Amino acid sequence: MVIGMAIQFTQNMSKDKKLAWSQAQTYLALGNALNGAKSLGFDSCPMGGFDPEEFIRILKIPQPLVPTMLCPVGYAADKPMKKLRYAKEEIMF
């Protein structure tokens, strides 16, 4: 039923508009995945800035699927690395 509603909703959209709408749905699901992982005692991190075409090639992802975000899930290091902080004067002007 939900799939049918989504198909009906998107059937008259352009390819670009469908991609934007689908990515927005992905971000919503990602937020739930991050919270769910934490509630189970796992650490996770949303990651963008990757090459979707390489992921499609390596993982043989079929059309029309488009990798949008990565979400590694696991346990954080026992001793976190020192955080890098810039002085206010270096980032504000």
Secondary structure, DSSP 8 states (H G I E B T S, - for coil): -HHHHHHHHHTTS-HHHHHHHHHHHHHHHHHHHHHHHHHTT-EE--B--S-HHHHHHHHT--TT-----B--EE---SS--------HHHH--
